[in-house]
């Protein structure tokens, strides 16, 4: 069938415009997550430096006591929230619930993000070797929970909470994303209230969680798909 050259040119132009429209939002998202990655690194480095000094004083100490001196009546709720939203239970929920609905891509993304954040967190603890607040403050605090680990920076609960919350942010409608922010803040505040972490530990955990999500988001698709890492609405597709 004969196609007039002008019509063929219009068709080619329309195709190019369509391709550009779909690529522009993706490029914009990549820039956003690249900025997020840079911001995470920017706040983690000074937080690591502060932790390595093994001191809790000044503004950080005042903020710690403001939260740690809150009434004991919040203890049970804080324990439930910190364990329910920042430990193994929430990792299991984020992995197995998508599996039940055959959203294997989303389950794998949660697992990879939490695993990567966990490894980075352990490296941070090995470098900083910061004692718990009860040691830094020589027992002058309300210690409402006992942690088995001796090192404090960064907060593991805040690391996991941030990594999972921001991953959830990727798939939620905009009107529900406030839940992810609340998730991160609640775990961070509860860790300080319980006397397990300093504010700087929480900042460090937040930074690692943010870095872990943003790093996966800016991976080139050729590399990401090789490891079954998908982005955006691709995460909600059924199957592998």
Phi, psi and omega in degrees: 000133181281133176240125181299138183306321181295322179292321178296321179295320179297320179297317179296318180296318179297320179297317180296319179296319179297319179295319180295321180296321181284331182278331182298312178299324179295318178295322179296318178296320178299319178296318180300314182285333173294320176296318177300319178298314179297320179296318179300315179295320183297324180271338181287320184300308177294329178296319177296320178298315180297317181297323183291343179281345177057048178225148174228098186210178176064219182299321181297319179294320180296317178295321178300311183291327177302319181274321183289335181272006176295158187304148179294344182296343179273356190302309184299315179298316181298320179296317178296317183291316184293323178279325182285334185246355184220019182227200185297331181299315183287329175297313179300317180296316182292335179272313188280329178297312175301324179298321179300328180260016177061029174264070186292329179296317180292317179300316180294322179296316176301315183294315180295316181296312180295320179295315179296318178296321179296319178295315179298322179297316180295323177297317178299319179296321181294324181285312186286317182049041182279130178293164177291161181304328181296331176280316181298325183258009177053041175083000182273072181195171174266104180265102187258356178211146181251121179261140181286325181289142182274335183266145190256317185267134350274171178290120179293321179297317180291326177300309182294316180301315181294315181300315182286321181295317181288327174297320177295324177306323184297334186249353182275147169298153186303325185290346181253000185289343177300334179300321181293320178295315179299320179305310182296314183294316182300315180294317180299313180295319182295325180294322179286316180302319181287347178086015183270337185216155173273164175303324179294326176298320180294318178299317179297318178296318177300316182299315181294317177299317179297315180299317183298319180289312184295325178299315179293327182291330183263003176298136174303142184300328180298326178277315183300314183292334177297330179254018178060037177257117183246165187230159174057222183291344175301332181294336184268357179288143179286157179082190181261000000 
